[in-house]
Amino acid sequence: MGYVTATFEDGFERPIENIMWQVVLLVLSGGWYPDKMKTARVNIASFIRANDLNDLLKDVPLDEANLFLHDLKILNLIDP
């Protein structure tokens, strides 16, 4: 996980890319790091509350946006 995280430590251009990356890291952690999972969930949820998710997803292809929203629902990061 450390290598994967360090590879992209400078982040991405768009905020939606950064939050998508945080969701990927959450999934990759696979529950092995409970403290990091909790922190990631809090950070992702805070970002979603502070931003209009639909506005952030407007430039994302529809199929990818729908898949991302589905993932957020499965992870209980947004309401179903």
mmCIF file of the N, C-alpha and C atoms, coordinates in Angstrom:
data_MODEL
# 
_entry.id   MODEL 
# 
loop_
_atom_site.group_PDB 
_atom_site.id 
_atom_site.type_symbol 
_atom_site.label_atom_id 
_atom_site.label_alt_id 
_atom_site.label_comp_id 
_atom_site.label_asym_id 
_atom_site.label_entity_id 
_atom_site.label_seq_id 
_atom_site.pdbx_PDB_ins_code 
_atom_site.Cartn_x 
_atom_site.Cartn_y 
_atom_site.Cartn_z 
_atom_site.occupancy 
_atom_site.B_iso_or_equiv 
_atom_site.pdbx_formal_charge 
_atom_site.auth_seq_id 
_atom_site.auth_comp_id 
_atom_site.auth_asym_id 
_atom_site.auth_atom_id 
_atom_site.pdbx_PDB_model_num 
ATOM 1   N N  . MET A 1 1  ? 0.820   -1.190 0.000   1.00 0.00 ? 1  MET A N  1 
ATOM 2   C CA . MET A 1 1  ? 0.000   0.000  0.000   1.00 0.00 ? 1  MET A CA 1 
ATOM 3   C C  . MET A 1 1  ? 0.867   1.258  0.000   1.00 0.00 ? 1  MET A C  1 
ATOM 4   N N  . GLY A 1 2  ? 1.961   1.224  0.735   1.00 0.00 ? 2  GLY A N  1 
ATOM 5   C CA . GLY A 1 2  ? 2.813   2.401  0.819   1.00 0.00 ? 2  GLY A CA 1 
ATOM 6   C C  . GLY A 1 2  ? 3.351   2.823  -0.531  1.00 0.00 ? 2  GLY A C  1 
ATOM 7   N N  . TYR A 1 3  ? 3.779   1.852  -1.343  1.00 0.00 ? 3  TYR A N  1 
ATOM 8   C CA . TYR A 1 3  ? 4.311   2.163  -2.670  1.00 0.00 ? 3  TYR A CA 1 
ATOM 9   C C  . TYR A 1 3  ? 3.230   2.764  -3.551  1.00 0.00 ? 3  TYR A C  1 
ATOM 10  N N  . VAL A 1 4  ? 2.057   2.163  -3.520  1.00 0.00 ? 4  VAL A N  1 
ATOM 11  C CA . VAL A 1 4  ? 0.946   2.641  -4.346  1.00 0.00 ? 4  VAL A CA 1 
ATOM 12  C C  . VAL A 1 4  ? 0.580   4.061  -3.943  1.00 0.00 ? 4  VAL A C  1 
ATOM 13  N N  . THR A 1 5  ? 0.511   4.319  -2.661  1.00 0.00 ? 5  THR A N  1 
ATOM 14  C CA . THR A 1 5  ? 0.167   5.650  -2.174  1.00 0.00 ? 5  THR A CA 1 
ATOM 15  C C  . THR A 1 5  ? 1.249   6.657  -2.547  1.00 0.00 ? 5  THR A C  1 
ATOM 16  N N  . ALA A 1 6  ? 2.505   6.293  -2.361  1.00 0.00 ? 6  ALA A N  1 
ATOM 17  C CA . ALA A 1 6  ? 3.616   7.201  -2.651  1.00 0.00 ? 6  ALA A CA 1 
ATOM 18  C C  . ALA A 1 6  ? 3.706   7.537  -4.131  1.00 0.00 ? 6  ALA A C  1 
ATOM 19  N N  . THR A 1 7  ? 3.336   6.603  -4.982  1.00 0.00 ? 7  THR A N  1 
ATOM 20  C CA . THR A 1 7  ? 3.404   6.826  -6.420  1.00 0.00 ? 7  THR A CA 1 
ATOM 21  C C  . THR A 1 7  ? 2.540   8.013  -6.841  1.00 0.00 ? 7  THR A C  1 
ATOM 22  N N  . PHE A 1 8  ? 1.432   8.205  -6.159  1.00 0.00 ? 8  PHE A N  1 
ATOM 23  C CA . PHE A 1 8  ? 0.503   9.271  -6.526  1.00 0.00 ? 8  PHE A CA 1 
ATOM 24  C C  . PHE A 1 8  ? 0.371   10.323 -5.421  1.00 0.00 ? 8  PHE A C  1 
ATOM 25  N N  . GLU A 1 9  ? 1.425   10.514 -4.630  1.00 0.00 ? 9  GLU A N  1 
ATOM 26  C CA . GLU A 1 9  ? 1.340   11.416 -3.490  1.00 0.00 ? 9  GLU A CA 1 
ATOM 27  C C  . GLU A 1 9  ? 1.107   12.870 -3.886  1.00 0.00 ? 9  GLU A C  1 
ATOM 28  N N  . ASP A 1 10 ? 1.442   13.242 -5.111  1.00 0.00 ? 10 ASP A N  1 
ATOM 29  C CA . ASP A 1 10 ? 1.214   14.617 -5.554  1.00 0.00 ? 10 ASP A CA 1 
ATOM 30  C C  . ASP A 1 10 ? -0.228  14.859 -5.963  1.00 0.00 ? 10 ASP A C  1 
ATOM 31  N N  . GLY A 1 11 ? -1.011  13.803 -6.015  1.00 0.00 ? 11 GLY A N  1 
ATOM 32  C CA . GLY A 1 11 ? -2.419  13.941 -6.351  1.00 0.00 ? 11 GLY A CA 1 
ATOM 33  C C  . GLY A 1 11 ? -2.664  14.004 -7.847  1.00 0.00 ? 11 GLY A C  1 
ATOM 34  N N  . PHE A 1 12 ? -3.872  14.381 -8.168  1.00 0.00 ? 12 PHE A N  1 
ATOM 35  C CA . PHE A 1 12 ? -4.314  14.447 -9.551  1.00 0.00 ? 12 PHE A CA 1 
ATOM 36  C C  . PHE A 1 12 ? -4.767  15.871 -9.851  1.00 0.00 ? 12 PHE A C  1 
ATOM 37  N N  . GLU A 1 13 ? -5.145  16.111 -11.095 1.00 0.00 ? 13 GLU A N  1 
ATOM 38  C CA . GLU A 1 13 ? -5.567  17.451 -11.498 1.00 0.00 ? 13 GLU A CA 1 
ATOM 39  C C  . GLU A 1 13 ? -6.910  17.856 -10.916 1.00 0.00 ? 13 GLU A C  1 
ATOM 40  N N  . ARG A 1 14 ? -7.871  16.970 -11.003 1.00 0.00 ? 14 ARG A N  1 
ATOM 41  C CA . ARG A 1 14 ? -9.243  17.322 -10.626 1.00 0.00 ? 14 ARG A CA 1 
ATOM 42  C C  . ARG A 1 14 ? -9.611  16.724 -9.267  1.00 0.00 ? 14 ARG A C  1 
ATOM 43  N N  . PRO A 1 15 ? -10.424 17.427 -8.510  1.00 0.00 ? 15 PRO A N  1 
ATOM 44  C CA . PRO A 1 15 ? -10.843 16.915 -7.199  1.00 0.00 ? 15 PRO A CA 1 
ATOM 45  C C  . PRO A 1 15 ? -11.531 15.553 -7.281  1.00 0.00 ? 15 PRO A C  1 
ATOM 46  N N  . ILE A 1 16 ? -12.317 15.315 -8.328  1.00 0.00 ? 16 ILE A N  1 
ATOM 47  C CA . ILE A 1 16 ? -13.011 14.023 -8.436  1.00 0.00 ? 16 ILE A CA 1 
ATOM 48  C C  . ILE A 1 16 ? -12.007 12.889 -8.585  1.00 0.00 ? 16 ILE A C  1 
ATOM 49  N N  . GLU A 1 17 ? -10.896 13.155 -9.268  1.00 0.00 ? 17 GLU A N  1 
ATOM 50  C CA . GLU A 1 17 ? -9.867  12.125 -9.408  1.00 0.00 ? 17 GLU A CA 1 
ATOM 51  C C  . GLU A 1 17 ? -9.244  11.799 -8.052  1.00 0.00 ? 17 GLU A C  1 
ATOM 52  N N  . ASN A 1 18 ? -9.034  12.816 -7.248  1.00 0.00 ? 18 ASN A N  1 
ATOM 53  C CA . ASN A 1 18 ? -8.458  12.588 -5.917  1.00 0.00 ? 18 ASN A CA 1 
ATOM 54  C C  . ASN A 1 18 ? -9.393  11.771 -5.035  1.00 0.00 ? 18 ASN A C  1 
ATOM 55  N N  . ILE A 1 19 ? -10.682 12.079 -5.076  1.00 0.00 ? 19 ILE A N  1 
ATOM 56  C CA . ILE A 1 19 ? -11.605 11.331 -4.226  1.00 0.00 ? 19 ILE A CA 1 
ATOM 57  C C  . ILE A 1 19 ? -11.775 9.908  -4.749  1.00 0.00 ? 19 ILE A C  1 
ATOM 58  N N  . MET A 1 20 ? -11.757 9.740  -6.063  1.00 0.00 ? 20 MET A N  1 
ATOM 59  C CA . MET A 1 20 ? -11.810 8.381  -6.626  1.00 0.00 ? 20 MET A CA 1 
ATOM 60  C C  . MET A 1 20 ? -10.592 7.584  -6.163  1.00 0.00 ? 20 MET A C  1 
ATOM 61  N N  . TRP A 1 21 ? -9.447  8.226  -6.138  1.00 0.00 ? 21 TRP A N  1 
ATOM 62  C CA . TRP A 1 21 ? -8.217  7.561  -5.692  1.00 0.00 ? 21 TRP A CA 1 
ATOM 63  C C  . TRP A 1 21 ? -8.331  7.163  -4.224  1.00 0.00 ? 21 TRP A C  1 
ATOM 64  N N  . GLN A 1 22 ? -8.912  8.027  -3.410  1.00 0.00 ? 22 GLN A N  1 
ATOM 65  C CA . GLN A 1 22 ? -9.096  7.699  -1.996  1.00 0.00 ? 22 GLN A CA 1 
ATOM 66  C C  . GLN A 1 22 ? -10.013 6.490  -1.822  1.00 0.00 ? 22 GLN A C  1 
ATOM 67  N N  . VAL A 1 23 ? -11.027 6.390  -2.674  1.00 0.00 ? 23 VAL A N  1 
ATOM 68  C CA . VAL A 1 23 ? -11.927 5.228  -2.622  1.00 0.00 ? 23 VAL A CA 1 
ATOM 69  C C  . VAL A 1 23 ? -11.173 3.966  -3.040  1.00 0.00 ? 23 VAL A C  1 
ATOM 70  N N  . VAL A 1 24 ? -10.343 4.070  -4.068  1.00 0.00 ? 24 VAL A N  1 
ATOM 71  C CA . VAL A 1 24 ? -9.534  2.920  -4.497  1.00 0.00 ? 24 VAL A CA 1 
ATOM 72  C C  . VAL A 1 24 ? -8.637  2.459  -3.348  1.00 0.00 ? 24 VAL A C  1 
ATOM 73  N N  . LEU A 1 25 ? -7.977  3.382  -2.680  1.00 0.00 ? 25 LEU A N  1 
ATOM 74  C CA . LEU A 1 25 ? -7.104  3.018  -1.558  1.00 0.00 ? 25 LEU A CA 1 
ATOM 75  C C  . LEU A 1 25 ? -7.894  2.385  -0.421  1.00 0.00 ? 25 LEU A C  1 
ATOM 76  N N  . LEU A 1 26 ? -9.091  2.877  -0.179  1.00 0.00 ? 26 LEU A N  1 
ATOM 77  C CA . LEU A 1 26 ? -9.952  2.294  0.851   1.00 0.00 ? 26 LEU A CA 1 
ATOM 78  C C  . LEU A 1 26 ? -10.256 0.838  0.521   1.00 0.00 ? 26 LEU A C  1 
ATOM 79  N N  . VAL A 1 27 ? -10.614 0.581  -0.722  1.00 0.00 ? 27 VAL A N  1 
ATOM 80  C CA . VAL A 1 27 ? -10.934 -0.790 -1.141  1.00 0.00 ? 27 VAL A CA 1 
ATOM 81  C C  . VAL A 1 27 ? -9.688  -1.669 -1.084  1.00 0.00 ? 27 VAL A C  1 
ATOM 82  N N  . LEU A 1 28 ? -8.566  -1.153 -1.558  1.00 0.00 ? 28 LEU A N  1 
ATOM 83  C CA . LEU A 1 28 ? -7.329  -1.940 -1.558  1.00 0.00 ? 28 LEU A CA 1 
ATOM 84  C C  . LEU A 1 28 ? -6.851  -2.289 -0.149  1.00 0.00 ? 28 LEU A C  1 
ATOM 85  N N  . SER A 1 29 ? -7.180  -1.455 0.818   1.00 0.00 ? 29 SER A N  1 
ATOM 86  C CA . SER A 1 29 ? -6.750  -1.741 2.188   1.00 0.00 ? 29 SER A CA 1 
ATOM 87  C C  . SER A 1 29 ? -7.412  -3.007 2.716   1.00 0.00 ? 29 SER A C  1 
ATOM 88  N N  . GLY A 1 30 ? -8.546  -3.365 2.149   1.00 0.00 ? 30 GLY A N  1 
ATOM 89  C CA . GLY A 1 30 ? -9.196  -4.638 2.446   1.00 0.00 ? 30 GLY A CA 1 
ATOM 90  C C  . GLY A 1 30 ? -9.464  -4.906 3.914   1.00 0.00 ? 30 GLY A C  1 
ATOM 91  N N  . GLY A 1 31 ? -9.560  -3.875 4.720   1.00 0.00 ? 31 GLY A N  1 
ATOM 92  C CA . GLY A 1 31 ? -9.833  -4.075 6.136   1.00 0.00 ? 31 GLY A CA 1 
ATOM 93  C C  . GLY A 1 31 ? -8.604  -4.434 6.957   1.00 0.00 ? 31 GLY A C  1 
ATOM 94  N N  . TRP A 1 32 ? -7.449  -4.473 6.333   1.00 0.00 ? 32 TRP A N  1 
ATOM 95  C CA . TRP A 1 32 ? -6.223  -4.854 7.039   1.00 0.00 ? 32 TRP A CA 1 
ATOM 96  C C  . TRP A 1 32 ? -5.720  -3.765 7.973   1.00 0.00 ? 32 TRP A C  1 
ATOM 97  N N  . TYR A 1 33 ? -6.104  -2.541 7.695   1.00 0.00 ? 33 TYR A N  1 
ATOM 98  C CA . TYR A 1 33 ? -5.628  -1.402 8.479   1.00 0.00 ? 33 TYR A CA 1 
ATOM 99  C C  . TYR A 1 33 ? -6.839  -0.621 8.999   1.00 0.00 ? 33 TYR A C  1 
ATOM 100 N N  . PRO A 1 34 ? -7.470  -1.104 10.057  1.00 0.00 ? 34 PRO A N  1 
ATOM 101 C CA . PRO A 1 34 ? -8.723  -0.496 10.543  1.00 0.00 ? 34 PRO A CA 1 
ATOM 102 C C  . PRO A 1 34 ? -8.621  1.007  10.818  1.00 0.00 ? 34 PRO A C  1 
ATOM 103 N N  . ASP A 1 35 ? -7.524  1.455  11.394  1.00 0.00 ? 35 ASP A N  1 
ATOM 104 C CA . ASP A 1 35 ? -7.384  2.888  11.685  1.00 0.00 ? 35 ASP A CA 1 
ATOM 105 C C  . ASP A 1 35 ? -7.333  3.710  10.403  1.00 0.00 ? 35 ASP A C  1 
ATOM 106 N N  . LYS A 1 36 ? -6.587  3.216  9.421   1.00 0.00 ? 36 LYS A N  1 
ATOM 107 C CA . LYS A 1 36 ? -6.491  3.925  8.143   1.00 0.00 ? 36 LYS A CA 1 
ATOM 108 C C  . LYS A 1 36 ? -7.823  3.892  7.402   1.00 0.00 ? 36 LYS A C  1 
ATOM 109 N N  . MET A 1 37 ? -8.535  2.764  7.511   1.00 0.00 ? 37 MET A N  1 
ATOM 110 C CA . MET A 1 37 ? -9.847  2.668  6.869   1.00 0.00 ? 37 MET A CA 1 
ATOM 111 C C  . MET A 1 37 ? -10.806 3.687  7.468   1.00 0.00 ? 37 MET A C  1 
ATOM 112 N N  . LYS A 1 38 ? -10.789 3.793  8.784   1.00 0.00 ? 38 LYS A N  1 
ATOM 113 C CA . LYS A 1 38 ? -11.684 4.733  9.453   1.00 0.00 ? 38 LYS A CA 1 
ATOM 114 C C  . LYS A 1 38 ? -11.365 6.161  9.024   1.00 0.00 ? 38 LYS A C  1 
ATOM 115 N N  . THR A 1 39 ? -10.090 6.502  9.008   1.00 0.00 ? 39 THR A N  1 
ATOM 116 C CA . THR A 1 39 ? -9.672  7.838  8.590   1.00 0.00 ? 39 THR A CA 1 
ATOM 117 C C  . THR A 1 39 ? -10.062 8.100  7.142   1.00 0.00 ? 39 THR A C  1 
ATOM 118 N N  . ALA A 1 40 ? -9.836  7.126  6.270   1.00 0.00 ? 40 ALA A N  1 
ATOM 119 C CA . ALA A 1 40 ? -10.187 7.281  4.857   1.00 0.00 ? 40 ALA A CA 1 
ATOM 120 C C  . ALA A 1 40 ? -11.685 7.492  4.693   1.00 0.00 ? 40 ALA A C  1 
ATOM 121 N N  . ARG A 1 41 ? -12.479 6.709  5.405   1.00 0.00 ? 41 ARG A N  1 
ATOM 122 C CA . ARG A 1 41 ? -13.939 6.843  5.317   1.00 0.00 ? 41 ARG A CA 1 
ATOM 123 C C  . ARG A 1 41 ? -14.387 8.234  5.769   1.00 0.00 ? 41 ARG A C  1 
ATOM 124 N N  . VAL A 1 42 ? -13.801 8.724  6.854   1.00 0.00 ? 42 VAL A N  1 
ATOM 125 C CA . VAL A 1 42 ? -14.143 10.060 7.355   1.00 0.00 ? 42 VAL A CA 1 
ATOM 126 C C  . VAL A 1 42 ? -13.758 11.122 6.328   1.00 0.00 ? 42 VAL A C  1 
ATOM 127 N N  . ASN A 1 43 ? -12.560 11.007 5.759   1.00 0.00 ? 43 ASN A N  1 
ATOM 128 C CA . ASN A 1 43 ? -12.097 11.983 4.769   1.00 0.00 ? 43 ASN A CA 1 
ATOM 129 C C  . ASN A 1 43 ? -12.964 11.973 3.515   1.00 0.00 ? 43 ASN A C  1 
ATOM 130 N N  . ILE A 1 44 ? -13.305 10.788 3.040   1.00 0.00 ? 44 ILE A N  1 
ATOM 131 C CA . ILE A 1 44 ? -14.142 10.675 1.843   1.00 0.00 ? 44 ILE A CA 1 
ATOM 132 C C  . ILE A 1 44 ? -15.527 11.251 2.116   1.00 0.00 ? 44 ILE A C  1 
ATOM 133 N N  . ALA A 1 45 ? -16.118 10.874 3.235   1.00 0.00 ? 45 ALA A N  1 
ATOM 134 C CA . ALA A 1 45 ? -17.455 11.366 3.579   1.00 0.00 ? 45 ALA A CA 1 
ATOM 135 C C  . ALA A 1 45 ? -17.451 12.886 3.749   1.00 0.00 ? 45 ALA A C  1 
ATOM 136 N N  . SER A 1 46 ? -16.420 13.430 4.363   1.00 0.00 ? 46 SER A N  1 
ATOM 137 C CA . SER A 1 46 ? -16.320 14.884 4.539   1.00 0.00 ? 46 SER A CA 1 
ATOM 138 C C  . SER A 1 46 ? -16.221 15.588 3.196   1.00 0.00 ? 46 SER A C  1 
ATOM 139 N N  . PHE A 1 47 ? -15.429 15.034 2.302   1.00 0.00 ? 47 PHE A N  1 
ATOM 140 C CA . PHE A 1 47 ? -15.280 15.612 0.967   1.00 0.00 ? 47 PHE A CA 1 
ATOM 141 C C  . PHE A 1 47 ? -16.616 15.607 0.238   1.00 0.00 ? 47 PHE A C  1 
ATOM 142 N N  . ILE A 1 48 ? -17.328 14.496 0.320   1.00 0.00 ? 48 ILE A N  1 
ATOM 143 C CA . ILE A 1 48 ? -18.619 14.382 -0.364  1.00 0.00 ? 48 ILE A CA 1 
ATOM 144 C C  . ILE A 1 48 ? -19.616 15.387 0.213   1.00 0.00 ? 48 ILE A C  1 
ATOM 145 N N  . ARG A 1 49 ? -19.632 15.546 1.530   1.00 0.00 ? 49 ARG A N  1 
ATOM 146 C CA . ARG A 1 49 ? -20.549 16.512 2.159   1.00 0.00 ? 49 ARG A CA 1 
ATOM 147 C C  . ARG A 1 49 ? -20.208 17.949 1.766   1.00 0.00 ? 49 ARG A C  1 
ATOM 148 N N  . ALA A 1 50 ? -18.930 18.238 1.579   1.00 0.00 ? 50 ALA A N  1 
ATOM 149 C CA . ALA A 1 50 ? -18.489 19.602 1.292   1.00 0.00 ? 50 ALA A CA 1 
ATOM 150 C C  . ALA A 1 50 ? -18.596 19.979 -0.184  1.00 0.00 ? 50 ALA A C  1 
ATOM 151 N N  . ASN A 1 51 ? -18.824 19.003 -1.040  1.00 0.00 ? 51 ASN A N  1 
ATOM 152 C CA . ASN A 1 51 ? -18.854 19.254 -2.482  1.00 0.00 ? 51 ASN A CA 1 
ATOM 153 C C  . ASN A 1 51 ? -20.112 18.669 -3.096  1.00 0.00 ? 51 ASN A C  1 
ATOM 154 N N  . ASP A 1 52 ? -20.516 19.243 -4.211  1.00 0.00 ? 52 ASP A N  1 
ATOM 155 C CA . ASP A 1 52 ? -21.647 18.704 -4.960  1.00 0.00 ? 52 ASP A CA 1 
ATOM 156 C C  . ASP A 1 52 ? -21.117 17.569 -5.833  1.00 0.00 ? 52 ASP A C  1 
ATOM 157 N N  . LEU A 1 53 ? -21.397 16.346 -5.418  1.00 0.00 ? 53 LEU A N  1 
ATOM 158 C CA . LEU A 1 53 ? -20.864 15.173 -6.107  1.00 0.00 ? 53 LEU A CA 1 
ATOM 159 C C  . LEU A 1 53 ? -21.299 15.140 -7.570  1.00 0.00 ? 53 LEU A C  1 
ATOM 160 N N  . ASN A 1 54 ? -22.548 15.486 -7.839  1.00 0.00 ? 54 ASN A N  1 
ATOM 161 C CA . ASN A 1 54 ? -23.028 15.490 -9.225  1.00 0.00 ? 54 ASN A CA 1 
ATOM 162 C C  . ASN A 1 54 ? -22.274 16.503 -10.071 1.00 0.00 ? 54 ASN A C  1 
ATOM 163 N N  . ASP A 1 55 ? -21.954 17.648 -9.485  1.00 0.00 ? 55 ASP A N  1 
ATOM 164 C CA . ASP A 1 55 ? -21.186 18.655 -10.207 1.00 0.00 ? 55 ASP A CA 1 
ATOM 165 C C  . ASP A 1 55 ? -19.770 18.147 -10.491 1.00 0.00 ? 55 ASP A C  1 
ATOM 166 N N  . LEU A 1 56 ? -19.167 17.477 -9.517  1.00 0.00 ? 56 LEU A N  1 
ATOM 167 C CA . LEU A 1 56 ? -17.820 16.932 -9.708  1.00 0.00 ? 56 LEU A CA 1 
ATOM 168 C C  . LEU A 1 56 ? -17.790 15.852 -10.786 1.00 0.00 ? 56 LEU A C  1 
ATOM 169 N N  . LEU A 1 57 ? -18.890 15.111 -10.901 1.00 0.00 ? 57 LEU A N  1 
ATOM 170 C CA . LEU A 1 57 ? -18.950 13.998 -11.852 1.00 0.00 ? 57 LEU A CA 1 
ATOM 171 C C  . LEU A 1 57 ? -19.375 14.417 -13.255 1.00 0.00 ? 57 LEU A C  1 
ATOM 172 N N  . LYS A 1 58 ? -19.675 15.695 -13.467 1.00 0.00 ? 58 LYS A N  1 
ATOM 173 C CA . LYS A 1 58 ? -20.226 16.126 -14.754 1.00 0.00 ? 58 LYS A CA 1 
ATOM 174 C C  . LYS A 1 58 ? -19.289 15.870 -15.935 1.00 0.00 ? 58 LYS A C  1 
ATOM 175 N N  . ASP A 1 59 ? -17.986 15.888 -15.718 1.00 0.00 ? 59 ASP A N  1 
ATOM 176 C CA . ASP A 1 59 ? -17.037 15.655 -16.810 1.00 0.00 ? 59 ASP A CA 1 
ATOM 177 C C  . ASP A 1 59 ? -16.555 14.210 -16.888 1.00 0.00 ? 59 ASP A C  1 
ATOM 178 N N  . VAL A 1 60 ? -17.093 13.372 -16.026 1.00 0.00 ? 60 VAL A N  1 
ATOM 179 C CA . VAL A 1 60 ? -16.737 11.949 -16.018 1.00 0.00 ? 60 VAL A CA 1 
ATOM 180 C C  . VAL A 1 60 ? -17.719 11.224 -16.937 1.00 0.00 ? 60 VAL A C  1 
ATOM 181 N N  . PRO A 1 61 ? -17.229 10.322 -17.797 1.00 0.00 ? 61 PRO A N  1 
ATOM 182 C CA . PRO A 1 61 ? -18.156 9.568  -18.648 1.00 0.00 ? 61 PRO A CA 1 
ATOM 183 C C  . PRO A 1 61 ? -19.266 8.926  -17.806 1.00 0.00 ? 61 PRO A C  1 
ATOM 184 N N  . LEU A 1 62 ? -20.481 8.919  -18.349 1.00 0.00 ? 62 LEU A N  1 
ATOM 185 C CA . LEU A 1 62 ? -21.658 8.485  -17.603 1.00 0.00 ? 62 LEU A CA 1 
ATOM 186 C C  . LEU A 1 62 ? -21.503 7.099  -16.999 1.00 0.00 ? 62 LEU A C  1 
ATOM 187 N N  . ASP A 1 63 ? -20.971 6.138  -17.773 1.00 0.00 ? 63 ASP A N  1 
ATOM 188 C CA . ASP A 1 63 ? -20.835 4.777  -17.239 1.00 0.00 ? 63 ASP A CA 1 
ATOM 189 C C  . ASP A 1 63 ? -19.859 4.739  -16.061 1.00 0.00 ? 63 ASP A C  1 
ATOM 190 N N  . GLU A 1 64 ? -18.782 5.516  -16.138 1.00 0.00 ? 64 GLU A N  1 
ATOM 191 C CA . GLU A 1 64 ? -17.820 5.564  -15.031 1.00 0.00 ? 64 GLU A CA 1 
ATOM 192 C C  . GLU A 1 64 ? -18.415 6.270  -13.816 1.00 0.00 ? 64 GLU A C  1 
ATOM 193 N N  . ALA A 1 65 ? -19.168 7.336  -14.061 1.00 0.00 ? 65 ALA A N  1 
ATOM 194 C CA . ALA A 1 65 ? -19.810 8.058  -12.959 1.00 0.00 ? 65 ALA A CA 1 
ATOM 195 C C  . ALA A 1 65 ? -20.813 7.159  -12.246 1.00 0.00 ? 65 ALA A C  1 
ATOM 196 N N  . ASN A 1 66 ? -21.608 6.428  -13.016 1.00 0.00 ? 66 ASN A N  1 
ATOM 197 C CA . ASN A 1 66 ? -22.590 5.521  -12.416 1.00 0.00 ? 66 ASN A CA 1 
ATOM 198 C C  . ASN A 1 66 ? -21.911 4.413  -11.621 1.00 0.00 ? 66 ASN A C  1 
ATOM 199 N N  . LEU A 1 67 ? -20.829 3.889  -12.143 1.00 0.00 ? 67 LEU A N  1 
ATOM 200 C CA . LEU A 1 67 ? -20.086 2.846  -11.440 1.00 0.00 ? 67 LEU A CA 1 
ATOM 201 C C  . LEU A 1 67 ? -19.489 3.391  -10.136 1.00 0.00 ? 67 LEU A C  1 
ATOM 202 N N  . PHE A 1 68 ? -18.956 4.595  -10.193 1.00 0.00 ? 68 PHE A N  1 
ATOM 203 C CA . PHE A 1 68 ? -18.388 5.208  -8.990  1.00 0.00 ? 68 PHE A CA 1 
ATOM 204 C C  . PHE A 1 68 ? -19.475 5.438  -7.940  1.00 0.00 ? 68 PHE A C  1 
ATOM 205 N N  . LEU A 1 69 ? -20.622 5.944  -8.355  1.00 0.00 ? 69 LEU A N  1 
ATOM 206 C CA . LEU A 1 69 ? -21.734 6.147  -7.421  1.00 0.00 ? 69 LEU A CA 1 
ATOM 207 C C  . LEU A 1 69 ? -22.179 4.823  -6.813  1.00 0.00 ? 69 LEU A C  1 
ATOM 208 N N  . HIS A 1 70 ? -22.204 3.785  -7.633  1.00 0.00 ? 70 HIS A N  1 
ATOM 209 C CA . HIS A 1 70 ? -22.562 2.449  -7.143  1.00 0.00 ? 70 HIS A CA 1 
ATOM 210 C C  . HIS A 1 70 ? -21.555 1.990  -6.081  1.00 0.00 ? 70 HIS A C  1 
ATOM 211 N N  . ASP A 1 71 ? -20.279 2.204  -6.348  1.00 0.00 ? 71 ASP A N  1 
ATOM 212 C CA . ASP A 1 71 ? -19.237 1.840  -5.381  1.00 0.00 ? 71 ASP A CA 1 
ATOM 213 C C  . ASP A 1 71 ? -19.412 2.598  -4.067  1.00 0.00 ? 71 ASP A C  1 
ATOM 214 N N  . LEU A 1 72 ? -19.712 3.889  -4.160  1.00 0.00 ? 72 LEU A N  1 
ATOM 215 C CA . LEU A 1 72 ? -19.916 4.686  -2.949  1.00 0.00 ? 72 LEU A CA 1 
ATOM 216 C C  . LEU A 1 72 ? -21.096 4.164  -2.142  1.00 0.00 ? 72 LEU A C  1 
ATOM 217 N N  . LYS A 1 73 ? -22.137 3.728  -2.837  1.00 0.00 ? 73 LYS A N  1 
ATOM 218 C CA . LYS A 1 73 ? -23.310 3.169  -2.148  1.00 0.00 ? 73 LYS A CA 1 
ATOM 219 C C  . LYS A 1 73 ? -22.960 1.850  -1.464  1.00 0.00 ? 73 LYS A C  1 
ATOM 220 N N  . ILE A 1 74 ? -22.242 0.983  -2.169  1.00 0.00 ? 74 ILE A N  1 
ATOM 221 C CA . ILE A 1 74 ? -21.848 -0.308 -1.596  1.00 0.00 ? 74 ILE A CA 1 
ATOM 222 C C  . ILE A 1 74 ? -20.997 -0.105 -0.342  1.00 0.00 ? 74 ILE A C  1 
ATOM 223 N N  . LEU A 1 75 ? -20.141 0.899  -0.380  1.00 0.00 ? 75 LEU A N  1 
ATOM 224 C CA . LEU A 1 75 ? -19.257 1.192  0.753   1.00 0.00 ? 75 LEU A CA 1 
ATOM 225 C C  . LEU A 1 75 ? -19.952 2.019  1.838   1.00 0.00 ? 75 LEU A C  1 
ATOM 226 N N  . ASN A 1 76 ? -21.237 2.285  1.640   1.00 0.00 ? 76 ASN A N  1 
ATOM 227 C CA . ASN A 1 76 ? -22.028 3.090  2.582   1.00 0.00 ? 76 ASN A CA 1 
ATOM 228 C C  . ASN A 1 76 ? -21.447 4.484  2.798   1.00 0.00 ? 76 ASN A C  1 
ATOM 229 N N  . LEU A 1 77 ? -20.889 5.050  1.736   1.00 0.00 ? 77 LEU A N  1 
ATOM 230 C CA . LEU A 1 77 ? -20.365 6.406  1.809   1.00 0.00 ? 77 LEU A CA 1 
ATOM 231 C C  . LEU A 1 77 ? -21.407 7.429  1.369   1.00 0.00 ? 77 LEU A C  1 
ATOM 232 N N  . ILE A 1 78 ? -22.419 6.963  0.625   1.00 0.00 ? 78 ILE A N  1 
ATOM 233 C CA . ILE A 1 78 ? -23.571 7.792  0.275   1.00 0.00 ? 78 ILE A CA 1 
ATOM 234 C C  . ILE A 1 78 ? -24.817 6.943  0.462   1.00 0.00 ? 78 ILE A C  1 
ATOM 235 N N  . ASP A 1 79 ? -25.944 7.614  0.578   1.00 0.00 ? 79 ASP A N  1 
ATOM 236 C CA . ASP A 1 79 ? -27.206 6.896  0.745   1.00 0.00 ? 79 ASP A CA 1 
ATOM 237 C C  . ASP A 1 79 ? -27.591 6.181  -0.543  1.00 0.00 ? 79 ASP A C  1 
ATOM 238 N N  . PRO A 1 80 ? -28.176 4.988  -0.395  1.00 0.00 ? 80 PRO A N  1 
ATOM 239 C CA . PRO A 1 80 ? -28.601 4.228  -1.591  1.00 0.00 ? 80 PRO A CA 1 
ATOM 240 C C  . PRO A 1 80 ? -29.726 4.903  -2.336  1.00 0.00 ? 80 PRO A C  1 
# 
